[in-house]
Amino acid sequence: MLTFNDTKIAFSDKTDHELKKAYWLFKTIESPKIVSLGSKLLNLALAIHFPVKWIIKPTVFQHFCGGETIAECDAMITKLGKSGIGTILDYSAEGIENEEDFDKVTEELLSVIKESINNKHIPFAVFKVTGIARFGILEKINSGEKLSTAELEEYERILNRIDRICNAAYLYEIPVFIDAEETWIQNAIDAIAENMMKKYNCGKAIVYNTLQMYRHDRIAYFGNLINDAEQQKYYIGVKIVRGAYMEKERERAEKMTYPSPIQKDKEATDKDYDKALKLSFENRHIVSVCAGSHNEKSNMFLAELIKNNKLDINDKRFYFAQLLGMSDHISYNLAYEGFNVAKYVPYGPVNSVMPYLLRRAQENTSVAGQTGRELLLIQNELKRRKQSLI
């Protein structure tokens, strides 16, 4: 019987030393003041090129990331694989704004896809469009502004990069997630993702778009997408998440005096999240879904839909995913029961991945109960191990 309370399974591949190290890490980021001060100091250190790698890599980086290169991630991929958990290699370098670097990121993403051909523990690839495209041009396209000749040429290069990635995913049969981003560029991303699905999702879902359910319009969008896929005869891939830009979205809407795209409260977000899972399940003849969630109730909801309807428990149309270093009680217990599970494993140069790491620390601080839950689970497991020795 599936439960998320079995800490023996949840931390089966972690030593006492690793658990104690994780405990002190979460204890540190439990304090909003420490996270805020640490973020300011790290941003300052990066701005003045002060060396921080020596303290970041063996601590927060090691907990939330797989390594600086694909090769450095091998140990983590193997470790997760032994517990039946796949790895989604997420090249998380940020702050890129020039064509040369966009091309380099594209090549890196293609390398991930090629790596997955011979590694059964890598079930998906993933990318952010802003990792291979300038934010400003996506914003301009999103708002419907007319592009200059130079910008049209730039946009063609963006589409070419995305098509190369999706084409490789199609040829090697490695599904690829296109991550969701801010609302003021998301329509442009949605249009690209939809075109890639129509082109490459001919026999099954290869290209996945991402739905952020803290937006109150995503259920309607999803329903329209399903109708379009039915009419135009293509398959849909969706990764369903609650979202990562909520505070930024609210602040921008208030500052620019337009209606907030965000749900009125967490309850509404949770309701739409589970509604999207149900919609995916009911339309499984054309929809494949990855539930990207740290919420026990939502993961249990999808797991029970699969089991209660007597589907194959490892039906590839249904995947669960959590971030590395978080919610192991969900990931490992789902995998132990035979469900398809993967961990997002960010990687990249330490300094380039710092914005990602700061967001993880801030997320754990701001999401109600997140850090406390991680700490309690670790404490319970350490206590269980101690008692088992008596």
TIKOL-986402 format. One record per residue (C-alpha): y, x, z. Coordinates in nm, 2 decimals. Each point is the difference from the previous one (the first is absolute). Layout:
// TIKOL-986402
+--------+--------+--------+
!      Y !      X !      Z !
+--------+--------+--------+
!      Y !      X !      Z !
...
+--------+--------+--------+
This chain:
// TIKOL-986402
+--------+--------+--------+
!      Y !      X !      Z !
+--------+--------+--------+
!   0.00 !   0.00 !   0.00 !
!   0.34 !   0.14 !  -0.10 !
!   0.23 !   0.09 !   0.28 !
!   0.31 !   0.23 !   0.02 !
!  -0.06 !   0.08 !   0.37 !
!  -0.28 !   0.26 !  -0.05 !
!   0.18 !   0.32 !   0.07 !
!  -0.32 !   0.20 !  -0.02 !
!  -0.02 !  -0.08 !  -0.37 !
!   0.38 !   0.02 !  -0.05 !
!   0.02 !   0.36 !   0.12 !
!  -0.35 !   0.11 !  -0.09 !
!   0.12 !   0.30 !  -0.20 !
!   0.26 !   0.12 !   0.25 !
!  -0.06 !   0.26 !   0.27 !
!   0.14 !  -0.04 !   0.35 !
!   0.27 !   0.26 !  -0.09 !
!   0.10 !  -0.19 !  -0.31 !
!   0.03 !  -0.32 !   0.20 !
!   0.21 !   0.16 !   0.27 !
!   0.22 !   0.15 !  -0.26 !
!   0.05 !  -0.34 !  -0.16 !
!   0.07 !  -0.16 !   0.34 !
!   0.29 !   0.24 !   0.06 !
!   0.13 !  -0.05 !  -0.35 !
!   0.02 !  -0.38 !   0.04 !
!   0.13 !   0.04 !   0.36 !
!   0.29 !   0.21 !  -0.15 !
!   0.09 !  -0.24 !  -0.28 !
!  -0.03 !  -0.30 !   0.24 !
!   0.36 !   0.07 !   0.11 !
!   0.26 !  -0.12 !  -0.25 !
!   0.25 !   0.25 !   0.15 !
!  -0.23 !   0.29 !  -0.07 !
!  -0.08 !  -0.12 !  -0.35 !
!   0.37 !  -0.04 !  -0.07 !
!   0.10 !   0.34 !   0.13 !
!  -0.30 !   0.17 !  -0.16 !
!   0.09 !  -0.16 !  -0.34 !
!   0.36 !   0.12 !   0.02 !
!  -0.11 !   0.36 !   0.10 !
!  -0.26 !   0.02 !  -0.28 !
!   0.25 !  -0.13 !  -0.26 !
!   0.25 !   0.26 !   0.12 !
!  -0.27 !   0.27 !  -0.01 !
!  -0.09 !  -0.09 !  -0.36 !
!   0.36 !  -0.02 !  -0.10 !
!   0.07 !   0.36 !   0.12 !
!  -0.34 !   0.12 !  -0.11 !
!  -0.11 !   0.08 !   0.35 !
!  -0.38 !   0.07 !   0.01 !
!  -0.18 !  -0.30 !   0.16 !
!  -0.34 !   0.03 !  -0.18 !
!  -0.15 !   0.20 !   0.29 !
!   0.05 !  -0.29 !   0.25 !
!  -0.04 !  -0.30 !  -0.24 !
!  -0.32 !   0.09 !  -0.19 !
!  -0.24 !   0.04 !   0.30 !
!   0.14 !  -0.32 !   0.17 !
!   0.14 !  -0.31 !  -0.17 !
!  -0.09 !   0.13 !  -0.35 !
!  -0.36 !   0.07 !   0.09 !
!  -0.04 !  -0.35 !   0.15 !
!   0.16 !  -0.20 !  -0.28 !
!  -0.07 !   0.22 !  -0.31 !
!  -0.30 !   0.15 !  -0.17 !
!   0.16 !   0.33 !  -0.10 !
!   0.26 !   0.16 !  -0.23 !
!  -0.22 !   0.00 !  -0.31 !
!  -0.29 !  -0.20 !  -0.14 !
!  -0.23 !   0.30 !   0.09 !
!   0.13 !  -0.01 !   0.37 !
!  -0.10 !  -0.37 !   0.01 !
!  -0.36 !   0.07 !  -0.08 !
!  -0.11 !   0.03 !   0.37 !
!   0.16 !  -0.34 !   0.08 !
!  -0.15 !  -0.17 !  -0.30 !
!  -0.34 !   0.13 !   0.10 !
!   0.05 !  -0.10 !   0.37 !
!   0.10 !  -0.35 !  -0.09 !
!  -0.27 !  -0.03 !  -0.26 !
!  -0.27 !   0.07 !   0.26 !
!   0.11 !  -0.32 !   0.18 !
!   0.00 !  -0.20 !  -0.32 !
!   0.38 !   0.00 !  -0.04 !
!   0.16 !   0.09 !  -0.33 !
!   0.32 !   0.21 !  -0.05 !
!   0.31 !  -0.11 !  -0.19 !
!   0.18 !   0.32 !  -0.06 !
!   0.37 !  -0.08 !   0.02 !
!   0.23 !   0.28 !  -0.12 !
!   0.29 !  -0.07 !   0.23 !
!   0.27 !   0.25 !  -0.10 !
!   0.33 !  -0.18 !   0.00 !
!   0.37 !   0.06 !  -0.09 !
!  -0.08 !   0.09 !  -0.37 !
!   0.28 !  -0.08 !  -0.25 !
!  -0.05 !   0.22 !  -0.31 !
!  -0.21 !  -0.02 !  -0.31 !
!  -0.18 !   0.33 !   0.05 !
!  -0.12 !  -0.11 !   0.35 !
!  -0.10 !  -0.35 !  -0.13 !
!  -0.22 !   0.16 !  -0.26 !
!  -0.16 !   0.23 !   0.27 !
!  -0.07 !  -0.31 !   0.21 !
!  -0.16 !  -0.17 !  -0.30 !
!  -0.23 !   0.30 !  -0.05 !
!  -0.09 !  -0.01 !   0.37 !
!  -0.09 !  -0.36 !  -0.02 !
!  -0.22 !   0.07 !  -0.31 !
!  -0.17 !   0.27 !   0.20 !
!  -0.08 !  -0.25 !   0.28 !
!  -0.16 !  -0.23 !  -0.26 !
!  -0.20 !   0.29 !  -0.15 !
!  -0.11 !   0.11 !   0.35 !
!  -0.14 !  -0.35 !   0.07 !
!  -0.23 !   0.01 !  -0.30 !
!  -0.24 !   0.23 !   0.18 !
!   0.07 !  -0.13 !   0.35 !
!  -0.15 !  -0.33 !   0.10 !
!   0.22 !   0.00 !   0.31 !
!   0.32 !  -0.05 !  -0.20 !
!   0.00 !  -0.37 !  -0.11 !
!   0.36 !  -0.03 !  -0.10 !
!   0.31 !   0.19 !  -0.11 !
!   0.36 !  -0.11 !   0.10 !
!   0.36 !   0.08 !  -0.10 !
!   0.35 !  -0.11 !   0.07 !
!   0.21 !  -0.06 !  -0.31 !
!   0.29 !   0.18 !   0.17 !
!  -0.22 !   0.30 !   0.02 !
!   0.02 !   0.03 !  -0.38 !
!   0.32 !  -0.18 !  -0.08 !
!   0.36 !   0.01 !   0.11 !
!   0.09 !  -0.27 !   0.25 !
!   0.34 !  -0.07 !  -0.16 !
!  -0.14 !  -0.09 !  -0.34 !
!  -0.26 !  -0.23 !   0.15 !
!   0.28 !  -0.17 !   0.19 !
!   0.20 !  -0.04 !  -0.32 !
!  -0.30 !  -0.15 !  -0.19 !
!  -0.07 !  -0.23 !   0.30 !
!   0.36 !  -0.14 !  -0.01 !
!  -0.02 !  -0.05 !  -0.38 !
!   0.28 !   0.24 !  -0.08 !
!   0.01 !   0.14 !  -0.35 !
!  -0.13 !   0.36 !  -0.03 !
!   0.17 !   0.27 !  -0.20 !
!  -0.19 !   0.18 !  -0.28 !
!  -0.08 !   0.29 !   0.24 !
!  -0.12 !  -0.24 !   0.27 !
!  -0.22 !  -0.18 !  -0.25 !
!  -0.16 !   0.33 !  -0.09 !
!  -0.04 !   0.08 !   0.38 !
!  -0.17 !  -0.34 !   0.05 !
!  -0.24 !   0.07 !  -0.29 !
!  -0.10 !   0.32 !   0.17 !
!  -0.06 !  -0.20 !   0.32 !
!  -0.22 !  -0.25 !  -0.18 !
!  -0.19 !   0.29 !  -0.16 !
!  -0.07 !   0.16 !   0.33 !
!  -0.13 !  -0.33 !   0.15 !
!  -0.21 !  -0.07 !  -0.31 !
!  -0.16 !   0.35 !   0.02 !
!  -0.10 !  -0.07 !   0.36 !
!  -0.13 !  -0.35 !  -0.07 !
!  -0.18 !   0.11 !  -0.32 !
!  -0.18 !   0.28 !   0.19 !
!  -0.09 !  -0.25 !   0.27 !
!  -0.14 !  -0.23 !  -0.27 !
!  -0.20 !   0.28 !  -0.18 !
!  -0.15 !   0.14 !   0.33 !
!  -0.04 !  -0.35 !   0.15 !
!   0.20 !   0.09 !   0.31 !
!   0.22 !  -0.29 !   0.11 !
!   0.36 !   0.09 !   0.07 !
!   0.25 !  -0.16 !   0.25 !
!   0.36 !  -0.03 !  -0.10 !
!   0.19 !  -0.01 !   0.34 !
!   0.27 !  -0.25 !   0.07 !
!   0.35 !   0.11 !   0.08 !
!   0.35 !  -0.15 !   0.08 !
!   0.08 !  -0.34 !  -0.14 !
!   0.29 !   0.13 !  -0.20 !
!  -0.24 !   0.20 !  -0.22 !
!  -0.32 !  -0.21 !   0.05 !
!   0.05 !  -0.24 !  -0.30 !
!   0.01 !   0.30 !  -0.23 !
!  -0.32 !   0.14 !   0.16 !
!  -0.17 !  -0.34 !  -0.02 !
!   0.07 !  -0.02 !  -0.37 !
!  -0.15 !   0.34 !  -0.06 !
!  -0.31 !  -0.08 !   0.22 !
!  -0.05 !  -0.33 !  -0.18 !
!   0.01 !   0.17 !  -0.35 !
!  -0.24 !   0.27 !   0.12 !
!  -0.24 !  -0.27 !   0.13 !
!   0.02 !  -0.18 !  -0.33 !
!  -0.08 !   0.32 !  -0.19 !
!  -0.27 !   0.15 !   0.22 !
!  -0.15 !  -0.28 !   0.21 !
!  -0.21 !  -0.13 !  -0.29 !
!  -0.35 !   0.00 !   0.16 !
!   0.09 !   0.05 !   0.37 !
!   0.29 !   0.09 !   0.23 !
!   0.11 !   0.36 !  -0.06 !
!   0.38 !  -0.03 !   0.06 !
!   0.10 !  -0.15 !   0.33 !
!   0.35 !  -0.12 !   0.09 !
!   0.11 !  -0.02 !   0.37 !
!   0.12 !  -0.31 !   0.17 !
!   0.22 !   0.03 !   0.32 !
!  -0.05 !  -0.32 !   0.19 !
!   0.30 !   0.04 !   0.22 !
!   0.18 !  -0.13 !  -0.31 !
!   0.01 !  -0.38 !   0.00 !
!  -0.04 !  -0.02 !  -0.38 !
!  -0.32 !   0.19 !  -0.05 !
!  -0.25 !  -0.29 !   0.03 !
!   0.18 !  -0.18 !  -0.28 !
!   0.01 !   0.32 !  -0.20 !
!  -0.38 !   0.05 !   0.05 !
!  -0.07 !  -0.36 !  -0.10 !
!   0.20 !   0.05 !  -0.33 !
!  -0.18 !   0.33 !  -0.06 !
!  -0.34 !  -0.17 !   0.03 !
!   0.10 !  -0.28 !  -0.24 !
!   0.12 !   0.26 !  -0.25 !
!  -0.32 !   0.20 !   0.03 !
!  -0.20 !  -0.31 !  -0.06 !
!   0.20 !  -0.08 !  -0.32 !
!   0.01 !   0.35 !  -0.14 !
!  -0.35 !   0.10 !   0.10 !
!   0.04 !   0.31 !   0.21 !
!  -0.11 !   0.10 !   0.35 !
!   0.23 !   0.04 !   0.30 !
!  -0.01 !   0.28 !   0.26 !
!   0.21 !  -0.05 !   0.32 !
!   0.06 !   0.20 !   0.31 !
!   0.13 !  -0.23 !   0.26 !
!   0.21 !   0.15 !   0.28 !
!   0.26 !  -0.13 !   0.25 !
!   0.26 !   0.25 !  -0.12 !
!   0.19 !   0.31 !   0.08 !
!   0.37 !  -0.06 !  -0.06 !
!   0.09 !  -0.30 !   0.21 !
!   0.28 !   0.14 !   0.21 !
!   0.16 !   0.16 !  -0.31 !
!  -0.03 !  -0.33 !  -0.19 !
!   0.17 !  -0.21 !   0.27 !
!   0.28 !   0.25 !   0.04 !
!   0.08 !   0.01 !  -0.37 !
!  -0.02 !  -0.38 !  -0.03 !
!   0.25 !  -0.04 !   0.28 !
!   0.23 !   0.27 !  -0.12 !
!   0.01 !  -0.13 !  -0.36 !
!   0.00 !  -0.37 !   0.11 !
!  -0.30 !  -0.13 !  -0.19 !
!  -0.29 !  -0.20 !   0.14 !
!  -0.26 !   0.22 !   0.18 !
!  -0.33 !   0.03 !  -0.19 !
!  -0.18 !   0.04 !   0.33 !
!  -0.21 !  -0.26 !   0.18 !
!   0.17 !  -0.17 !   0.30 !
!  -0.25 !   0.15 !   0.25 !
!  -0.32 !   0.19 !   0.04 !
!  -0.20 !  -0.33 !   0.02 !
!   0.11 !  -0.10 !  -0.35 !
!  -0.09 !   0.35 !  -0.13 !
!  -0.35 !  -0.02 !   0.16 !
!  -0.05 !  -0.35 !  -0.14 !
!   0.09 !   0.11 !  -0.35 !
!  -0.21 !   0.31 !   0.03 !
!  -0.32 !  -0.20 !   0.08 !
!   0.10 !  -0.25 !  -0.26 !
!   0.01 !   0.28 !  -0.26 !
!  -0.35 !   0.12 !   0.11 !
!  -0.13 !  -0.36 !  -0.04 !
!   0.16 !  -0.03 !  -0.34 !
!  -0.16 !   0.33 !  -0.11 !
!  -0.34 !  -0.12 !   0.13 !
!   0.02 !  -0.34 !  -0.17 !
!   0.09 !   0.17 !  -0.33 !
!  -0.25 !   0.28 !   0.03 !
!  -0.12 !  -0.07 !  -0.36 !
!   0.32 !   0.18 !  -0.11 !
!   0.15 !   0.16 !   0.31 !
!  -0.11 !   0.32 !   0.18 !
!   0.18 !   0.06 !   0.33 !
!   0.06 !   0.28 !   0.25 !
!   0.11 !  -0.12 !   0.34 !
!   0.24 !   0.27 !   0.12 !
!   0.04 !  -0.10 !   0.37 !
!  -0.01 !   0.12 !   0.36 !
!  -0.02 !  -0.36 !   0.12 !
!  -0.34 !  -0.08 !   0.16 !
!   0.03 !  -0.38 !  -0.08 !
!   0.07 !   0.05 !  -0.37 !
!  -0.28 !   0.25 !  -0.04 !
!  -0.24 !  -0.23 !   0.18 !
!   0.12 !  -0.29 !  -0.21 !
!  -0.10 !   0.17 !  -0.33 !
!  -0.32 !   0.14 !   0.15 !
!  -0.11 !  -0.35 !   0.11 !
!   0.09 !  -0.15 !  -0.34 !
!  -0.23 !   0.25 !  -0.16 !
!  -0.29 !  -0.05 !   0.25 !
!   0.03 !  -0.38 !   0.04 !
!  -0.01 !  -0.05 !  -0.37 !
!  -0.31 !   0.22 !  -0.02 !
!   0.15 !   0.25 !  -0.24 !
!  -0.13 !   0.36 !  -0.03 !
!   0.17 !   0.17 !   0.29 !
!   0.09 !   0.30 !  -0.21 !
!   0.12 !  -0.21 !  -0.30 !
!   0.25 !   0.25 !  -0.17 !
!   0.25 !  -0.28 !  -0.05 !
!   0.08 !   0.02 !   0.37 !
!   0.13 !   0.31 !   0.17 !
!   0.16 !   0.06 !   0.34 !
!   0.24 !   0.29 !   0.05 !
!   0.19 !   0.16 !   0.29 !
!   0.22 !   0.31 !   0.04 !
!  -0.16 !   0.32 !   0.11 !
!   0.06 !   0.06 !   0.37 !
!   0.04 !  -0.37 !   0.08 !
!  -0.22 !  -0.30 !   0.08 !
!  -0.33 !   0.19 !  -0.01 !
!  -0.15 !  -0.29 !   0.21 !
!   0.04 !  -0.22 !  -0.31 !
!  -0.10 !   0.25 !  -0.27 !
!  -0.31 !   0.15 !   0.16 !
!  -0.13 !  -0.33 !   0.13 !
!   0.04 !  -0.17 !  -0.34 !
!  -0.17 !   0.29 !  -0.17 !
!  -0.28 !   0.00 !   0.26 !
!  -0.07 !  -0.36 !  -0.10 !
!  -0.02 !   0.09 !  -0.36 !
!   0.34 !  -0.12 !  -0.13 !
!   0.20 !   0.20 !  -0.26 !
!   0.25 !   0.20 !   0.19 !
!   0.24 !   0.28 !  -0.09 !
!   0.27 !   0.20 !   0.18 !
!   0.33 !   0.09 !  -0.16 !
!   0.01 !   0.37 !   0.04 !
!   0.35 !   0.14 !  -0.07 !
!   0.03 !   0.36 !  -0.11 !
!   0.26 !   0.24 !  -0.14 !
!   0.22 !   0.29 !   0.12 !
!   0.10 !  -0.04 !   0.36 !
!   0.37 !  -0.01 !  -0.06 !
!  -0.03 !  -0.25 !  -0.29 !
!  -0.22 !  -0.23 !   0.21 !
!   0.24 !   0.00 !   0.30 !
!   0.17 !  -0.33 !  -0.10 !
!  -0.34 !  -0.17 !  -0.01 !
!  -0.09 !   0.14 !   0.34 !
!   0.33 !  -0.11 !   0.15 !
!  -0.06 !  -0.35 !  -0.12 !
!  -0.35 !   0.00 !   0.15 !
!   0.15 !   0.10 !   0.34 !
!   0.27 !  -0.26 !  -0.03 !
!  -0.25 !  -0.27 !  -0.11 !
!  -0.22 !   0.07 !   0.30 !
!   0.30 !  -0.03 !   0.23 !
!   0.15 !  -0.32 !  -0.16 !
!  -0.32 !  -0.20 !  -0.07 !
!  -0.07 !  -0.20 !   0.31 !
!  -0.31 !   0.13 !   0.18 !
!  -0.10 !   0.25 !  -0.27 !
!   0.03 !   0.32 !   0.22 !
!  -0.12 !  -0.17 !   0.31 !
!  -0.31 !  -0.13 !  -0.18 !
!  -0.08 !   0.35 !  -0.13 !
!   0.04 !   0.15 !   0.35 !
!  -0.21 !  -0.26 !   0.17 !
!  -0.29 !   0.04 !  -0.25 !
!   0.01 !   0.38 !   0.04 !
!   0.00 !  -0.04 !   0.38 !
!  -0.29 !  -0.24 !  -0.01 !
!  -0.21 !   0.24 !  -0.21 !
!   0.08 !   0.30 !   0.22 !
!  -0.10 !  -0.21 !   0.31 !
!  -0.32 !  -0.11 !  -0.17 !
!  -0.10 !   0.35 !  -0.09 !
!   0.07 !   0.12 !   0.35 !
!  -0.21 !  -0.28 !   0.15 !
!  -0.29 !   0.07 !  -0.24 !
!  -0.02 !   0.35 !   0.15 !
!  -0.05 !  -0.13 !   0.35 !
+--------+--------+--------+
